[in-house]
């Protein structure tokens, strides 16, 4: 294992996600410590999500889960 | 009254009320005073309602005197997460921008509980805006970090922080929480209480703060699976004021649940590798207890879908719409966690096509879960793979001790996947890692709460983890 990668980070990768799911806690990419730019980190997180979803292929006929019912 | 009262189950308390061992006023006053005294020590109390509660308790006592019995919740005090509106009293949503908010209607779930004679004694703290935007510190709350009764240097979990710690410390017999993506399961697991996330639409959200219209659920956090069943029976049901209502009722009938020998339980062996080393023995022993009920264990894996980005985008887009005025007006900057404010601002820029893509994949997810549940009846996994973190640690920080990881993700994505699918889940305390509780999660197809509760009840008949009491601060 790459010693620089933590289990928590890998879990995010494993679920294709940047989210740890502590409630709705997000692991913001390169989580900013004191004085860093949270806005930039949030936008970067969006870009990552966007990239992951863009790569996911779905059939043209698939409709969104509108009127969501379990 | 002895201290045992504060850790008694709902049916026991109700029976003693009916036998007139004590009155509703005495019970309500005892709990309300305890909540007011100890609640702030865990940062669990948002609003004490002692005066209102005692007044209501007198009315309930009158009903008992006239033998007007309204079921097992009659006379039982409870607390509610501060995202539920209680007319004429502050409802802060855990956030500074709403600290003075007073709403003029009462949440449907609170009305339902009132109708059965259950008595609201306090509003309980929560992560600001139920974690909307995503938060990176336990202190992301108007009330300060939720402190865990098992170790006050650790977090109680979020976003239903006060509900978790108040039930664990015996400050309320039960509490209401809410979950969009883990907010009942996480604090239940961290605090060692039994929490139920109901099927989407089974419980009305009218009067609850909206975070994500397609994912929000309200559910009970209690001492046992039995108590969760009793509370769910009361709060479930159709509500024309909730557009997401499934128009279904729930009757707690564990006696009619399927034979355990007929149940197939899906598990992922790699889950043990993901769990903290200190928690593994507890998880393994608990899994064996479940096996001993006679159920069949079947190896499964979750559908391979991008749960995290889907949840991020769906919740992000919906919460940005809900809080557009707060964000655009700049009041979002008053939140305690600046990263949360930044994420909410950024969420306003999520393209419609991206939201729709996530919702289209969600259709696929529902289909994949239907296929998964064709082969198993219940999924089982650790509710949280780690114990509660220290309140001083950033929630997005690295693990203290990185260890080798398993080859598959196991059920790591079950909280997000389950929330996206809208299926129910039950968190069951199953042991300790050091001085902190750990818990199992049972998840099943939509509207199979009785199956989960029956299995949870059987697990709790065979164990006593749910009866353990944390040290109370002196």
Interface residues (C-beta under 8 A of the other chain):
Chain A: X1 X3 X5 X6 X7 X8 X9 X10 X11 X12 X14 X15 X16 X17 X18 X19 X20 X21 X22 X23 X24 X25 X26 X27 X28 X31 X32 X33 X38 X39 X41 X42 X43 X45 X46 X48 X49 X50 X52 X53 X54 X56 X58 X62 X63 X64 X65 X66 X68 X69 X70
Chain B: X127 X130 X131 X132 X133 X134 X135 X136 X157 X158 X159 X180 X181 X182 X183 X186 X199 X200 X201 X211 X214 X244 X246 X274 X304 X305 X306 X307 X308 X309 X310 X311 X312 X313 X315 X316 X338 X339 X341 X342 X343 X345 X346 X347 X349 X350 X354 X356 X357 X358 X359 X360 X361 X362 X363 X364 X366 X385 X394 X395 X396 X397 X398 X399 X402 X403 X404 X405 X408 X409 X412 X413 X415 X416 X421 X422 X423 X446 X447
